[in-house]
Amino acid sequence: MAENKKNTTPKKPKFNPYWIYGGIILALIAVQFLGSNNFSESAKISPSQFFEYLRNGDIDKVDIVNKREAKVYLSKEAESKSVHEKSISKPFPFSTAKEPNYTFEFGDLQNFENRIQEAKDNTAITTVIKYKTESNPWGDLLFSLLPFVLLIGVWIFIMRRMSGGAGGGAGGQIFNIGKSKAKLFDENTKVKTTFKDVAGLEGAKEEVQEIVDFLKNPEKYTSLGGKIPKGALLVGSPGTGKTLLAKAVAGEAKVPFFSLSGSDFVEMFVGVGASRVRDLFKQAKEKSPSIIFIDEIDAIGRARGKNAMSGSNDERENTLNQLLTEMDGFGTNTNVIVLAATNRADILDKALMRAGRFDRQIFVDLPDVRERKEIFEVHLRPLKKAEGLDIDFLSKQTPGFSGADIANVCNEAALIAARNGKKAVDKQSFLDAVDRIIGGLEKKNKIITPDEKKAIAYHEAGHATVSWMLEHAAPLVKVTIVPRGQSLGAAWYLPEERLIVRPEQMLDEMCAALGGRAAEKVIFNKISTGALSDLEKVTKQARAMVTIYGLSEKVGNLTYYDSSGSETGFTKPYSEKTAELIDKEISNIIEEQYIRAVKLLEENKDKLTELANVLLEKEVIFKDNLEIIFGKRAFEKDIQRDIEDAKSLEEEE
C-alpha cells in the first residue's frame, strides 16, 4: 500500500531557470504600464472641438505636456452637460489623482498658445493653462537596457549550444559539430542480435566472445594478472560478417556500446575530427566499462604521409593522431575496448595496428562448405521451405559466397518462388537465384542471329568439353546460351576449394578458360571478340604465376608482390630486361594452354559438335547431358567424403 501511495503521488514540476527570466520580463512590463498610466484612457478630441468647448466656458484647466499634448479638465458645471457625458473616465483603482476628460495632440506650440490667448481676449473665461514635462524612468531604463539584454541572451544561447545544452543532441546542430556522432546502445536499447545469429566464423566468434566474457567476468582473468585487451580489429572481405559480429557483441555484452563509422569523424571544418574522437572517448570513459565500435576504420586510419601534397589530408591525419593518443596514451582508460572493422587492412597505419592499440587482429574469411551450411540454416529459418530441401547441396553450389551473398540467395529464391506462384521455396528456386546473382538477369528477348547463336553454342561447348577432359579443371554444373547480364552465354562450374594451388591446377583452369576460343578456331577456323572475359582471366592468372607466386622456372623463385602496400607505382621493382622476360613468359604460358585446348578439341571434335547441337536445341544443358555424350568423368571427386575426412581428422586431433 505504501508503494502504491508513493507511485500515485503527483510529481512536482522541475524548477526551470526560464521561469525567473519570464517573471522579470512581466515585472518590467507591469512597471511600464503603471508608470505611463496606460490603464486609464481619456476621450480623444480634435483641436477645433477643444476651442469650441473653450469658448463655451466648459474647460477649467489645460495641461500642456512635453509641448505636444494637451490634457483637458472640464469644470464641474460642464461635466453635468449631456454633451460631455462620455468624457468622464473611470480612474485606475490605485490612483488618487484626477484624470483628464480629454486629450489631443497639437502641432506648433506657438500657434496653439496664440489661439488660446485670442479666445481669452474675446470671451470672459478663466481657464488655467499649465505646462508639464512628463517622463517614464522605468520605461526609459527598459528601452536603454533592451539591446544589452538581447546581446546577453543571444550569447547565453550560443554558449549553451556549444556546450551541448538544451535544444539539441550531440552533433545535431551547427554548434555541436565537435560532438561525437556515435550511437549509444545500452540496457535501455534492445539489440536483438546475439552470437546465435552468427553462423560459421568459429575462430572469430571465439575471439570476440572472450572480450565479452572479460567484461562480464573480469576477475576470472585479472586474478591471473591478465589485462583487458585495448582493441580488436576485424579484417575480412566485404560481406563476411564483420559488422554482424559487432552487432552480436552489442547484444551480448550488456555494457554501453558506442557504434559509428570512420567517415563520421571527417568534416570540412578543421579540428572537428580530433574533437569528435575526444568527445567519443570522454563519453565512453564516463560509462566504462564500455565498447566503441568503429566501422570502416580505413576512412581515418590510412597510413600517414602518403598524400603529403594534399591539404585535405591533414585533417584526417589529425583525427588519426588523436585516435592513437586516446587508445594508448598517457591518459588512457583501460576500461574502454575499441572494436574496428575494415576490408582494407593493408592501407592502415602501422601505429594503429601495433599491439597496445589493437591487440588482436581477427581475420574473418569467406566461409567454407561446412560454414556455408550453417549460414544457410540461419537464413532459411524465416523462409517457408519445401519438404526435403537439401541444405548440403545448396552449400556445395555456392563456393566463394560470403554470408551476405548467401542471405541474398535466400531472399532472391523466396522472391523467385513467389513470382512463379509456388507455395514453398524449393531447390529449383535456389538454383535460379544463384544463376541470377552470378550471371545476371536472363535476356530471352535479346536479338541474336542464327550464326551468332551457333558461334556462342560452340564457344560454350568448348569450355564444357575441355573442362570435362582435364583432371584439375573445375567440374561443370550447367551451360547456357541464354544471354544473361552482359554475357551472351555462360558456363557454371563447381570449383574445388583449395588452400594451396599447384601449377598444374592453374594451368588446367587456364586451358579450360581458353576452350571457348579454341572451339571457334577448330570448328570455324575463325576467332571472335566473345572470349574477352576468358582472356582477361587467363592473363591475370599467368601474370600471378610469374610475378607473384614464383611458379615460372625462367623467372625463378621471385615475387614482386608488396603486401605492405607501400609500392608507389612510379617505379617497377625489376629491370627492363626482366620485364621483357616476364612478358615473354606470360605469353608462352597462355599460348601453350591455347594449343593444348585446340589439340583436345580436335581429338574430340565429333563429341564437341554433338554437345553444341544439344545446346542449340535445349539452350540449357546440365552435367547429365555431358555424361551421356562423354561418359562418366574420370576425375570426379567426392566433396562430401573430403568434408567427412576433415571432420574425423579434427576429432582425432
N, C-alpha and C positions, 0 to 999 in steps of 0.2 A: 504493500500500500504506500509505503514511504517513497518507493522508487517511482510509482505512478504519479504521486503528487509532484515529485521533483521534475518529472518529464512534462507534466501539464502546465507547469509554471511558465507564464509568458516571458520570453526573453526581452530584456531591456534593450532599447536601441543603442548601438555603439556610438560613443562620442566621436563627432566629426569636427575637425577644426574649421570647416567651412561654415558651421553654424555661427561661430564668433564673427567671421567676416560678414555674414549676412546681417547679423544684429547691428554691427557698426554702421553698415550702409543704411539700414532702416532708421537708425537714430539720427544720422546726418540728414536724411530726407525729411524726417519729422521736424527737426530744428529749422530746416529751410522753410518749410510751410508755416511753422509757428512764427518765425521771425518776419515773414513777409505778409502776415495776415491774409493769406490766400483763402482762409476758411469763410470769411465774411465778404461777400461781394456786394458792391453798391451798384445802383442803376446807372446805366450809361446814357448820357445826353449829348446833344451837339452844342457847339458854341452859340448858335442862333437861339436855341431853346434857353440856354443859360441867360443870355442878355434879355430875353423876354421875361423870364422869372425875376431877373434883377430889376427891370423897370417896374414890375408889378409890386415890388417890395417884399417878395416871398423869401429872399435869401438873407440869412442872418450873418453868415461868415463864409469866407472863401480862403482856403489854404492852398497856396501855390507851392507845389512840391518839386524840388530839383529843376525848377524853371521850365518845366514841360508838361506838368499835370496839375489839374485843378480839382480840389476836393470841396464839394459844395455842401453846406449845412443849412437847412431850412429853419425858419422861425417857427415857434410853436403854433401861431395862428395859421401859417401856411401848411403845416403838417395835417391840419384838420380838413383841408380842402380835398375835394374828390379827385382833382387832377393830380395830386401828389400821393394818392393812397398806395401806389405801387413802389414808391421810393423809400418807404420805411423798411429797412433791412433788419433782420434778426441778428443781434450781436452774438459773437462767439461766447460759449458758456463761461470761459475763464477770463474773459476780457472785461475790464471796468470802464474803459474809455468809450465815448460816444463815437459811433461810426458815421461817416459821411452819407448823406442821402443820395448825392450824385457825384459822379466822377467823369471827367473828359480830358482829352489832350488838346492842346492848342499849338499853334505854330510859333510865330515870333512873339517873344515876351513883351517887347516894347509896344507893339500894336495892341496886344491884349490889354496892357495897362492903360493905354490911351483911351480905348473904348470903355473901360470901366469908369475912368475919370469923367468922360463925356456923359455917361449915364448918370453919374452922381450929380453933375452940374445941372442937368435938365430936370432931374426929379429929386425930391427931398427924401433920399434913402440914407440909412445909417449902416450900411453893410461894412463889416470889418474885413480888411484884406491883410493876410499874414503870409510870410514866406518861410518855408521849411526845407531843410535838407535831410532826407531820409537815407539810411543805408542798412544793409543786412550783413553784419560782420560774419555770421556763420556761413551764409551763402557764399560771400566773397572768399572766405577761407577754404570752403569746399572746392570752388572752381579753381582757386590757385593751387590747391594740392592735387587736383584730379590728374594732371599729366604725370606727376611723380608716382601717384598710386598705380596708374596704368603701367608705367615702366617697371615698377617693382613687381606687379602682378605677372607681367609677361616674363620677367627674369625668373621668378619662382617657378612658373610653369615650365620653362625651358630646363631649369636645373632638375626639376622632378623627373622630367622625361629622360634626361641624360643619365640620371642615377637609377633609372628603371622603376620609377614610382608609379603612382596610379595613372591609369589612362592608356596603358599599352603593355603587352607582354614583351619578353626578351626578343629582340630582333624584329619587332613588329612595326616600329616607327623609325623615322629617319634619324632621330637622336639615340635610338637603341641599336645603331648599326654595328657597334663594337661588341654587342652581346652575342653569346653563342646561340646557334640555331638548333642545337641538339634537342631531340625529342626524348622526354623522360618517361621511362616505363618503371613503375614501382608497384607496391601492393595494391594501389588504387586503380591501376591499369591492368586489365586482364589480357595476358598474352597466351593464346591457346596452343601455340606450337610447343611441342616437347620433343625429347630425344626419341620418342616412339615414332614420331613422324619423319625421322631422318633414317632412311634405309641405306644400306651399304655404308661406305666410309667408316669402316670399323676403326681403323687406326686414328683417323682424325677425330672421330667421336670420342674415343678413349682419352685423347689428349685434352679435349675441351671439357669432358666430364670431370676430369681430375681438377681442373681450375674451379669448376662449380663446387666440387666436393671440398676443396680447400676453403672456399668462402663459407660453406655450411659448417664444416668441422675443422677449424684452423688448428685446434690443439693436437689433432692427430698427426700433423706434420711439424708444427713448431716444437713439440715435445722432443723431437729428434734433432732439433737445430735447423730445420729447413726454413726457407723463406718463401713467401708468396711470390710467384713469378710476376715480373713487371708487365709483360705483354706477350701476346701470341699473334703471329702473322699467318693468316690463311692464304695460301698460294695455290692457284689452280686455274685450269681452263674455264672459260665462261660457261655457266650453266651447270657446274659440277656440285653446287650446293653450299658454297661458302656463306652466303647471306642466310641460307636456311639454317645452317649450324648456329649462326649468331642469334637468330630468332629463337632457336631451341634453348640457347643459354639464357636469353631474356625470360623465357617461360619457366625455366627450371631453377635459376639462381636464387630467386626470392630476395634480391638486393636491388637497389636503384640501378637502372640500366639506361645509359645515355646513348642514343643512336643518331648518327648523322653521316653525311657523305663528305668526302675530301673536298669537293667543289664548294661546300657550304662555307669554307673558310675564306674563299677568294672573292674579293670585291675590287671595284675600280679605285676605291679610296686607299690611300697609303696608310699602313699600320692597322688596318681592320682585321686582317688575318691573324696577326700576332695577338691582338686584343681579344679576339674570339677564342683563341686557344687558351689564353689566361683565364677568361671567364668560364670556359668549359671545365677546366681542371679545378677552378675555385668551387664551382657547384658540386663537382664530383667529390672533392675533399670534404665539403660540408656534410655530404650524405654518405661518407665512407662507412663501411666497405662498399664499393660500387664498381661498376664496369662501364668503360667507354668503348663503343664500337664505331670505328671509322671505316666506312665502306669506300672502295676505290681510293685508297690512300695514295696511289701514284699521282693523283691530281696535285698534291702538295709535296710528295716525298721524293720527287725526282732528284737525281744526282746534281749537286750544286756545281756551278761553274761551267756547265755545258753550253749555255747560251749567254755568254758574257756580254755580247753586243746588244742584247735585247734589254731595254729599260724595264719592260713589264716583268722581267724575270726576278727583279729584286724583291718585289712584294711577296712572291711565292717563296723565295729563299728566306726572307724574314719570318714567314709563317713556319717554315720547316725548322729554323733555328729555335724558335720559341717552343715548338713541339719537342725538340730534342732536349731542351732545358727542363721542360716540365716532366718528361718521362724519366730522366735520370740526371738531375742537377742537385745543387746544394739543398734546395728546399723541397725535395721530392717526398711525397707522402706515399708510404708503401702499401696503403690500403686501397689504392686505385689500380685496377687492372685495365690495360688497353688491349682490345681486340681490334685487328685490322684485317681487311681483305683486299686482294689485288690479283689480277691475272697478268701483271707485268712486273714481276719481281726483279727482272734483270736491269730495270732502269732506276730502281730505288737507290737512294744514297746509302753508302756503306755505313755511315754513322748511325743511320736509322736501323740498320739490320743487325747491329752488333748486340752481343749478349749484354744484359743490363737494361736494354730498352725492349727489344723483342727477344726474350729469352728462348722462345720456341717458334720455329718456323714449321708450320703444319702444311704438308703438301696434300692437296685434295685432287686426286687423279680421276680420270674417266673410269667409270665402273666397269668391272669385268663381267663375264656372263652370269656368274653367281650373284653379284651385287645388282645387276640389272633385273634379275628375277625378283629380288627383294623390293626394288624400286617400283616394279610393275605391280606388285602386291599392294603397295601403299596407294598408288594412283588408281588402281582398279576398284578400291573399296566403294567409292560413291557411284560407280557405273552399274547398270543393270546388264550383267554378263550372260552370255549364252551358256547353257549347260555343257560341261566338258571342255571348256576353253583351256587350252594347253599353254600355261604361262612359260614353261621351259622353251617351247617353240618360239614364243614371242621374244624371249631374251636372246635366243640364238639368231634371230632375224634382225637384230638391231645392234650389230657391232659398231663400236665407236660412238654410240649415242651417249650423251650426257643425261643427267637427271632431268634437266629442263626439256631436253628433246623427248624423253620418254613421257613426261607429263603432256607434252604437245601431241604425241602419238595417241595417247589415250583419249584426249579431248577431241582430236580430229576423227578418231574412229567412232566416237559417240555421235558426232555430227553427221558423218557419212551414213551410219546406220539409221539415224532419224530421217535423213534425206531420202533414203531408199525405202522408207516405210517399214523397217524391221522393228520387232518388239524387243529385241535384245541385241547387244553388241557382240558379233560373232567374229570368228577367225578371219574371214574374208574382209571384214570392215577394217581390221587392224592391218592386214596386208595392203589394202588400198590406202590407208593412212600413211604407211611407211613409204609407199610409192609417191604419194602426194608431197610428202615432206622432202624426200631425196630428189625426185625428178622434177617436181612442179606439177602444175595443173595440166590435165590432158587437153590437147587441142585437136579434136577429131575433125573439126571443120576447116583445118588448115589445107589450102590448095596445094597438092603435090602431084606433079606429072608422073605418068607410069614409069618413065625412065629413071626419075629421081627416086621413086619408091623402090624400084628394083636395085638401084645402087645402095640405098640405105639397108635393104634386106641383106644383101651380100656383105655389106660392111659389118653389120651386127652379127651375122652368121660367122664371119671370120673371127671376131672376138670369141664367140662361143666355142668354135672348133679348136682354136689354138689353146685356150684355157683348159679345155677338156683333155688335151693331149699332153699337157705339161704337169709334172709332178708337184711343183711348188706354187703353181698359179692358184688363185682363189677359185673354189668350186662355184659353178653357175647356179643361180636360183631362177632367173627369169630373163627373157629377152623380148623386147617390144619394138615395133616400128611405128607406133602411135606417137606423134610429136608431144613432147612434154617440156614445158618451160621454154628454154632456148635451144633445146636439143631436138633433132629430127628423129632420133631413135635412141634406145638405151638398153644396157645390159646390167642386171643386178647380180652381184657376186656376194658370197659369204666369206670374207677374208678371215684367215686364221689369226687369232690374237697372239702375237709373239712378243716376248720381252726383248729378245735379241734377234737380229735379222742377219742371215748369211748372204754372201754374194750370189750364190746360185738361186736363192729365193728372190732376190731383187731382179736378177736377170730374167727369170721366168715371168715375173709380173710385167716387166718391160716388153717382153716378147708377146705376151697376151694383149697388151695395150696396142701394140703395132699390128695386131692381127687384122684389124679393120682395113687399114691402108693396104696391107699385103693382099687381102682378098680382092680389093678393087684391081690391084695390079695383075693378079693371077687370072681373074675372070674377064676383065675388060681391057687389060693391058693399058689402063689409064689410071691416074690418081686424081683426087679432088680435094677441096678445102674442108671436107667433112671430118678430117682427122685432126682438127686444130687442138681440141682438148686433150686428145691422146698424145700428140706431140709435146704439148706443154707438160703433161705429166711425166713422160719418159725423160725429157730434157732435165727436169728438176731432179729426178731420181739419179740420172747419170752424173749430174754435177755434184750431187750429195755424195755419191760413191767416191768420186775423185778428190773433191776439195774438203769434205767434212769427215767422212768415215775412214779415209785412208785405205780404200779397197782396190786401188789401182796399183799393179805391180810396177808400171813405168814411173809413176809419180812417187810411189813409195809410201812409207808409214808416216805420212804428214797430214796435218789438218790445218786449215786456215779459218777455222771457226773460232770466234771470240765470244765465250759465254758471258763475259763481264759486260758486254755491250759498249765498251769504250772505243770501239773502232769508229773513226770519223767518216770513212768512206772516201776521203780525198786521195789516199794512197793505198795501193794494193800491197798485201803482205808478201808478195812474191815478185820476182823479176819478170821482164818481158819474155825472156826465153822460157821460163816456167809457165807463163800464161799461154804461150803457143803450144807447149806440151799438154797443158790441161785441156785446151780447146780441141786439140787433135785426139786426145784420149776419150773425151766425151763423145766426139763424133764417131770414133771407132766402135765404142760400146753400143751406141744406138744402131749403127749400120749393121753390126754383127747380128743383133737381135732381129732386125728387119729381114735380113737374108734368111735367118733361121725360121721366121714366121712364114716367109714365102715358100721355103722348101717344104715345111709341114703341110701347107695348104695344097701345094702341087701334088703331094703324095696322097692327099685325101680330097681331091677335087670333086669326085662324084658325091661323096658324103656332104661336102660343103654345099654343092648345088641342091641336093635333096633337102638339106636343112633350110636353105634360103627359100625354096619353093613352099615348104610348110609354113615358114614365117610370112610369106606373101599371102598365103591362103588364110591363116588364122590371125595374123598381125601380132599375136602374143603367144609365146611358147614357154614351156617350163622345163625343168630338169628331166621330167619323164619323157618328153619328146626327144631329147638328146640320147637318152638311154635306148630308145627304140632304134635310132639310127646308128649310134656308135657302140652300143653295148654298155655294160657297167664300167664306170670309171675305175681305172686300176689303182689310183692313188687316193681313193676315198678314205677319209679319217672319221673316226667316231669321236665327236667333240664331247658328248656326254660321258663317254668312257674316260676321256682325259680329265674331265672335271672330277669324276669319282676317284680316279687315281690320285689326283692332287689332294682331295679331302682325306683319303686314307693315309697319305704321306704326312699330312699335318697332324692327324690323330696319333700316328706312331711317334712323331717328334714330341 
